[in-house]
Amino acid sequence: MERRSFLATLGAALGLGSAAKGAETGFEVSRSDAEWKAMLSDLEYRVMREEDTERPCTSPLNEEKRAGTYLCRGCEQPLYSSEHKFDSGTGWPSFWQALPGAIGTRTDWKLLFPRTECHCSRCGSHLGHIFDDGPQPTGKRHCINGVSLVFRADA
């Protein structure tokens, strides 16, 4: 069994996992599992609805340099401005802050230690995690799965 699968299974058995799947209640945009599966690729579904992580350095958004806005793939809510994007060297698109009210957070215990998981505040889609090793002025690094985002360039 893969280490990540083992830890996720152990965390779920102990009741430590976060609750993105099935967390549709309370979000403005709510879809059935079948609707999410119909609109997302397999990888998008695993990341956004099952809290998986895409492989590093695989998202074309990691290299996106144009001015614009990053939207939630699940509901098109604006999440991040290109003005807040930076090259973290981690292999995932990274931002030092989200747009006001765009994301929600919760503690994720899947790896048996606490991390701050972030999700779209409108549809609950998993985006990634927030760490305390980012640049000023916030000192935060929003490490985001590119498959959770859609980029819209400024006109």
N, C-alpha and C positions, 0 to 999 in steps of 0.2 A: 504494500500500500504506500502510495506517495505520502511524504511528510505533511504537505498541506492538507491532503484529504484526511489523514489520520488526525491531525490537530483540529480540523473543522468538525469531524465526527465526534471527537472527544469533547470539544467545547459544546456542541449541540446536546450531547448526552448529559452534560453537567448543567445545561440551561444557560450557557454563557454566550451563545451566539447572538449577533444582532438580528433584528427582525424585519429586514426589507421585504422578503417574500411574504406575501399575504398582508403587508402593511398598507394596503390600498385605502383603508378607512382613514378618514381625516384629511385626505388630499383632495384638492380641487379637481384634478384629473384622475380618474379611476378607470381602469380597464380590467377585463377578465384575463386570466392567464392565457386563454386561447387568443384573445385579441393582441396581447403583448407578443406572443409567439408569431402571430401572422405578420406583424409590422416590423419585427426586428430579426436580424440575422442570428444564427446560433450563438456566435461570440457576443454580440450585443445583448442578447437575452441573458446569457450566463453572467455577464458583467453587471448589467443594469438591474436585473431582477433577482439574481442569485448571489450577488456580491462577489463574483470572481474578479480576477485581475488579468488584464491583457499583458502579453509579453512586453518587456521593455523594448524601446527603440523600434516598435512596429507601427506606430501611428504617424501618418503624414502630418498631423497637426503639431507634432513635436517640433517640426521645422517651419511651421507657419510663421511668417514675419510681418504680414500685412496688417494694417489697422482694421479693426473690426470687433465683432462681438461673438463670443462662443455661447451657443444655445444648447439647451437640453435636447438630446435626440428623441426623448420620449414625449415631450410636449411643447418644444420650441420656446420655452421660457429663457430669456436672456440670463446667463449665469456669470460670465466673466468678460471683462474688457481686455482687449489686447494691450492696453496701457499698463495692466497689472501682471502681464506674462513675463517670465524670465527663464533663462536656460539654467536649470538646476543640475544638469549633468546626470540625471537619474534615468533618463530614457522615457519619461512621461511628460506630457504638457504640465507645466507648473505655473502657479499664480500666487501672488502674495496677498491677495484678497479677492473675495467674491463681490458681485454687485449687491447692493442693499436688499435684504430679504429674500435673496435668490436660493440660498441653501439652508438646509437644516443639518444638525449634527447629532450624533449619539455615540456612546462608548461602544466600541467593537472589541470583543474578547476572543475572537476566533483564533488568534495565535497565543492564547493564554496569558497575554499581557495587554493592558488597555491601550487602544489607539482611538483617535477621533475619526470616525467615519463621517463622510459628508454625502448628502443626497439632495436631489432637487426638491425644493420646498413645495412645488406645485404638483408633482406626480410621484414623488418618492423614489425615483430612480437612483440607484447607487452611482456615485461619481468617482469616489476614491477616498483618500485620507488626508488629514491635515497634520503637519508636523511642525515642531518648534525650531526648525533650522533654516528658515527662509531669510530673505533680505529685509532690511528696514524699508518702510517705517513700521511694519507689523511684526517682523521676525517669524512670520508663518510661511509654510510651503504647502499649498494646496496641490497635492500630487494626484492628478486627474487622469482617468482612463480616457484616451482619445476616442474610443468607440462610443462613449457616453455623450459626446459633443458633436455639434454641427457648427462649422465656422461660417459666419456671414460677414464678408468684407464691407467696409464703408464705401458708400457710393462716391 
